Amino acid sequence: MGLNPAGFTPADLAAVWLTLKLAGVTTALLLLIGTPIAWWLARTRSWWKGPVGAVVALPLVLPPTVIGFYLLVTMGPNGPVGQFTQSLGLGVLPFTFAGLVVASVFYSLPFVVQPLQNAFEAIGDRPLEAAATLRASPLDTFFSVVLPLARPGYLTASVLGFAHTVGEFGVVLMIGGNIEGETRVISVQIYDHVEAMEYGQAHWLSAGMLAFAFVVLLALYTLNPSGKRK
């Protein structure tokens, strides 16, 4: 097993790159998907707000294995999503990078939607009413008024979504398995090292994850204006 000077094997570096790639793609999709959901939850008075909010928050309380199991069944060859992707000639999503992305988006959704929803609710009605008096369209109001005011929420959502995706284990293991270079992320690579009693290699990756988590949280609490005293 080859080691570079930092103590990482080629498989470790491949897992690091795959994890960062997965987290980046997932975070981008979460911001695109989470923004309209969070905006609707923040503004609606519909009876559906409760059920939709509960569905979004499910990953916070369900064990990752439960989520992974049902996603595996849904995206498998006999599941509705699996049959749909097969009809398009795309095959099935489990044990592919695309499957990891889908699972990660669902699993990390509340970590993006809830900060955005809180940011939108904190804006209130007055800025929107002021924009309406200036005859700004809803789209103009959102991009010129809402987005700048909700910037701290987007920072929090991006950091939490990215960091949570990096730390996933149960869901990605059930959906992606353990395919080097394709679905083996850092957490699974650490598990493999521990299972093989390669504690030195497990230490390097685990210490890197610990440092990453600390830096992410430090940046979040330092850069987010809402966390500063006024």
Secondary structure, DSSP 8 states (H G I E B T S, - for coil): ----TTS--HHHHHHHHHHHHHHHHHHHHHHHHHHHHHHHHHH---TTHHHHHHHHHHHHHS-HHHHHHHHHHHHSTTSHHHHHHHHTT----TTSHHHHHHHHHHHHHHHHHHHHHHHHHHH-SHHHHHHHHTT--HHHHIIIIIHHHTHHHHHHHHHHHHHHHHT--HHHHHHH-S-TTTT--HHHHHHHHHHTT-HHHHHHHHHHHHHHHHHHHHHHHHH-GGGS--
